[in-house]
Amino acid sequence: MTFTAQQIAAFLNGEIRGDESAQVSDVSSIEHSEPSTLCFIGEDKYLPLLAQTKASVVLVSRHLHYEGQTPATLIFVDNARGAMAQLLELVAQTINPRRRGVEQPCFIAEGVEIPEDAYIGAFAYIGKGAKIGAGAQIYPQCYVGENVKIGDNTILYAGVKVYYNCVVGNDCILHSGAVVGADGFGFEPDAQGVNKKIPQIGNVIIEDDVELGANTCVDRAMMGSTVVHRNVKVDNLVQIAHNVSVGDSTFLCSQVGIAGSTSIGSHCILTGQVGVAGHIHVTDNCIFGAQTGVAGSIDKPGMYQGSPAIDAKLWRRAIIGFKNLPEMMKIVYKKN
């Protein structure tokens, strides 16, 4: 499909500078722009690229000021990245439209009702007592266990497994390989030192508008529920252990691991490979740098880094000292 700058500006309520009839048929990054593509700029550091861009149309955030020359047509919007996301959503709906109907072969337990606008892919398994929401999209080879609830418009991509008694809310996205409700990691050694399994009889509750990345695992609670609250966004390869609670609108980036019975607050960001110990609490509005080890409760909002986690500014000063330790040691030894 081809769109003009004028059509794009009208859709986004943007202001055009340049040729309103400029056409685009694809998207590209501003660093690797191509003719007939649409790009976006949301930060000052990318503005110099406008002088030589090959893109036909560029979305620019209104708070940025650019008075130079550019071969592209500019469309100024409140938030260029957000505007691009709106357009990409339209493209995505065209590339991968919502499906409906039941493909065969698949297994749907007796008594389970499938809404007319829902989709069940081939080789999917829907267990006894399961409830499937309106518009749900359950792709091939998914497993939905007994008494599971899948909310309205929720998408389970191919190969997702949701164990018995778990709940997935409305408007969620679970990517391929995600496992919801596997047993929590609970064992107790007996008198002979043999590790005996502790039955995990709780469940997992995933609230509305949550996204789980590929091969992410959310373990069921020993008792009660493991809860992922609304609008949480989880990257690939994340482990959320039994009885964990993750607060609203928190981000968990790739390879984060959260041990059992820990509570993570709302609006937190745990970047790549952050590890969080069990039975602790992290308050709201905390950011943890890559590979941070959170060994104890965090009661003050802020940025943290290192293992064990400390204030990020203090960690940066400390790591500079650590880097210089070999030379400092030479000086100390020479004086002694």
C-alpha positions in Angstrom: 0.0 0.0 0.0 1.1 3.6 -0.7 0.2 6.6 1.4 0.9 10.3 0.8 2.3 12.7 3.4 -1.0 14.5 3.5 -2.9 11.2 4.3 -0.4 10.4 7.1 -0.5 13.9 8.6 -4.3 13.8 8.6 -4.4 10.5 10.4 -1.8 11.6 13.0 -3.0 15.2 13.3 0.4 16.4 12.2 1.8 19.5 10.6 3.5 19.1 7.2 6.7 20.9 6.1 7.5 20.1 2.5 5.7 18.2 -0.3 2.3 17.0 0.8 2.1 14.6 -2.2 5.3 12.7 -1.2 4.5 9.0 -1.2 5.7 6.1 1.0 5.2 2.4 0.7 7.4 1.1 3.4 9.2 2.1 6.7 12.9 2.3 7.6 15.1 3.6 10.3 16.6 7.1 10.0 20.1 5.7 10.1 19.4 3.3 7.2 16.7 5.2 5.3 15.6 4.3 1.8 13.6 6.1 -0.9 9.8 5.9 -0.6 10.0 5.0 3.1 8.8 6.6 6.3 11.1 7.3 9.2 10.8 9.0 12.6 13.0 11.1 14.8 12.3 11.6 18.5 15.7 12.7 19.8 18.0 15.7 19.0 21.0 13.5 18.2 19.3 12.2 15.0 18.4 15.6 13.6 21.7 16.0 11.6 20.7 12.9 9.6 17.9 14.9 8.0 20.2 16.8 5.7 21.1 13.7 3.7 18.2 11.3 4.4 16.9 9.2 1.6 13.5 8.8 3.2 10.6 10.4 1.5 8.7 11.3 4.7 10.0 11.7 8.3 7.9 12.0 11.5 9.5 14.5 13.9 8.5 15.2 17.5 7.2 18.8 17.9 9.6 19.6 20.8 12.6 19.3 18.4 13.7 22.3 16.4 15.1 21.8 12.9 15.6 24.8 10.6 18.0 23.1 8.2 17.5 21.8 4.7 16.3 18.3 4.0 15.1 16.4 0.9 12.4 14.7 2.9 8.9 15.9 3.8 8.6 16.5 7.5 5.5 15.8 9.6 5.6 17.3 13.1 3.7 15.3 15.7 3.5 15.3 19.5 5.4 12.1 19.9 7.2 10.7 16.8 7.9 7.3 18.3 4.3 7.0 19.4 3.0 8.1 16.1 5.1 5.6 14.3 3.7 2.9 16.6 0.2 3.9 15.6 1.0 3.5 11.9 2.9 0.2 12.5 -0.2 -1.2 14.3 -2.2 -0.6 11.1 0.4 -2.3 9.1 0.6 -5.2 11.5 -3.2 -5.7 11.3 -2.9 -5.9 7.5 0.1 -8.3 7.6 -1.4 -10.6 10.3 -5.1 -10.0 10.5 -7.2 -11.4 13.3 -8.5 -14.9 12.6 -11.8 -16.7 13.5 -13.1 -20.2 13.5 -11.8 -23.6 14.6 -9.2 -25.4 12.6 -9.0 -29.2 12.5 -7.6 -31.3 13.9 -7.8 -29.9 17.4 -9.3 -31.0 20.7 -11.9 -29.0 22.5 -13.4 -30.7 25.7 -17.1 -31.3 25.9 -19.0 -28.3 27.2 -16.4 -25.7 26.3 -18.0 -22.9 24.3 -15.9 -21.1 21.7 -17.2 -17.6 20.8 -18.0 -17.1 17.1 -15.3 -14.5 16.7 -12.5 -16.5 18.4 -9.9 -18.6 16.7 -8.6 -22.0 17.7 -5.6 -23.2 15.5 -4.9 -26.7 14.4 -3.6 -29.2 17.0 -4.6 -26.9 19.9 -5.9 -28.5 23.1 -8.7 -26.9 25.2 -9.3 -28.7 28.5 -12.4 -29.4 30.4 -14.0 -26.4 32.1 -11.9 -23.9 30.2 -13.4 -20.5 29.3 -12.4 -18.7 26.1 -13.1 -15.0 25.7 -14.6 -13.2 22.8 -12.1 -12.6 20.0 -9.4 -14.7 21.6 -6.7 -16.0 19.3 -5.3 -19.4 20.2 -2.7 -20.4 17.6 -1.7 -24.0 16.6 -0.2 -26.4 19.2 -1.3 -24.3 22.2 -2.3 -26.1 25.4 -5.1 -24.6 27.6 -5.6 -26.8 30.6 -8.6 -27.6 32.7 -10.5 -24.7 34.2 -8.3 -22.1 32.5 -9.8 -18.7 31.7 -8.6 -16.8 28.6 -9.8 -13.3 28.4 -11.3 -11.3 25.5 -9.0 -10.5 22.6 -6.1 -12.3 24.2 -3.6 -13.9 21.8 -1.7 -17.1 22.6 0.8 -17.6 19.8 1.9 -21.1 18.7 3.1 -23.4 21.4 2.0 -21.5 24.5 1.1 -23.7 27.5 -1.3 -22.6 30.2 -1.7 -25.1 33.0 -4.8 -26.0 34.9 -6.8 -23.4 37.0 -4.7 -20.4 35.7 -6.2 -17.1 34.6 -5.1 -14.9 31.6 -6.9 -11.5 31.4 -8.2 -9.5 28.5 -6.0 -8.0 25.7 -3.0 -10.0 26.6 -0.3 -11.4 24.3 1.6 -14.6 25.1 4.4 -15.3 22.7 5.5 -18.8 21.5 7.0 -21.1 24.1 5.6 -19.1 27.1 4.6 -21.4 30.0 2.1 -20.2 32.6 1.4 -22.3 35.6 4.3 -24.9 35.7 5.1 -26.0 39.3 7.0 -23.6 41.5 10.5 -24.7 42.5 9.6 -26.1 45.9 11.4 -29.0 47.6 12.2 -30.0 51.2 14.8 -32.6 52.2 13.7 -35.5 54.4 15.5 -37.0 57.3 17.8 -38.9 54.8 18.6 -35.8 52.9 16.4 -36.8 49.9 14.7 -33.8 48.3 11.0 -34.2 48.4 8.7 -32.2 46.2 6.3 -29.8 47.9 3.0 -29.8 45.9 2.2 -26.6 44.2 -1.5 -26.2 44.5 -2.0 -22.5 43.7 -2.3 -20.9 40.3 -1.2 -17.9 38.2 -3.3 -14.8 37.6 -2.3 -12.6 34.7 -4.3 -9.4 34.6 -5.4 -7.4 31.6 -3.0 -5.9 28.9 0.0 -8.0 29.8 2.6 -9.2 27.3 4.8 -12.2 27.9 7.8 -12.8 25.7 8.9 -16.0 24.0 10.0 -18.8 26.3 9.1 -16.9 29.4 7.9 -18.9 32.5 5.5 -17.8 35.2 5.3 -20.5 37.9 2.2 -21.4 39.8 2.0 -20.6 43.5 2.6 -23.2 46.2 -0.6 -21.7 47.8 -2.6 -18.7 46.6 -1.6 -17.0 43.4 1.4 -15.8 41.4 0.2 -12.5 40.1 1.3 -10.4 37.1 -0.7 -7.2 37.4 -2.1 -5.1 34.5 0.0 -3.6 31.8 3.2 -5.5 32.7 5.5 -6.0 29.8 7.8 -9.0 29.9 10.6 -9.7 27.5 11.9 -13.1 26.2 13.5 -15.7 28.5 12.2 -14.3 31.8 11.6 -16.4 35.0 8.9 -15.4 37.4 8.8 -17.8 40.3 6.1 -19.1 42.6 4.0 -16.6 44.7 5.7 -13.6 43.0 3.7 -10.4 42.5 4.7 -8.0 39.7 3.1 -4.5 40.0 1.2 -2.5 37.3 3.1 -1.2 34.2 6.4 -2.8 35.2 9.0 -3.8 32.5 11.0 -7.1 32.9 13.7 -7.3 30.2 15.3 -10.4 28.8 16.8 -13.0 31.2 15.4 -11.4 34.4 14.9 -13.9 37.2 12.7 -13.2 40.2 12.8 -15.8 43.0 9.8 -17.0 45.0 7.5 -14.9 47.2 9.0 -11.6 46.1 7.0 -8.5 45.4 8.0 -6.1 42.6 6.3 -2.7 42.7 4.5 -0.7 40.0 6.3 1.2 37.2 9.6 -0.5 37.8 12.2 -1.4 35.1 14.4 -4.5 35.5 16.9 -4.5 32.6 18.7 -7.5 31.2 19.9 -10.3 33.5 18.7 -8.6 36.7 18.4 -11.2 39.4 16.1 -10.7 42.4 16.3 -12.8 45.6 13.3 -14.4 47.2 11.0 -13.2 50.0 11.8 -9.5 49.5 9.9 -6.4 48.4 10.9 -3.8 45.8 9.0 -0.5 46.0 7.4 1.4 43.1 9.4 3.4 40.5 12.7 1.6 40.7 15.1 1.0 37.8 17.8 -1.7 37.9 20.7 -1.6 35.5 21.8 -4.7 33.6 23.1 -7.7 35.7 22.1 -6.0 39.0 21.7 -8.4 41.9 18.9 -7.4 44.2 19.7 -9.3 47.4 17.4 -7.4 49.9 14.3 -5.3 49.9 14.4 -1.9 48.2 12.3 0.7 50.0 13.3 3.9 48.2 12.5 4.7 44.5 15.5 5.3 42.3 18.1 3.8 40.0 20.2 0.9 41.2 23.2 -1.0 39.9 25.7 -3.6 41.0 25.5 -6.8 43.1 24.4 -6.3 45.7 22.3 -3.4 44.4 23.3 0.1 45.4 22.5 3.6 44.2 23.5 3.8 40.6 25.6 7.0 41.0 27.5 5.4 43.9 28.1 2.2 41.8 29.5 4.2 38.9 32.0 5.9 41.2 32.9 2.6 42.8 33.4 0.8 39.5 35.9 3.5 38.4 37.8 2.8 41.6 37.7 -0.9 41.0 39.0 -0.4 37.5 42.0 1.5 38.9 42.7 -1.0 41.7 45.7 -2.7 40.1 47.6 0.6 39.6 46.6 1.7 43.1 47.9 -1.6 44.6 51.3 -1.1 42.8 51.6 2.3 44.5 50.6 1.0 47.9 53.1 -1.9 47.7 55.9 0.4 46.5 55.4 2.6 49.6 55.5 -0.4 51.9 
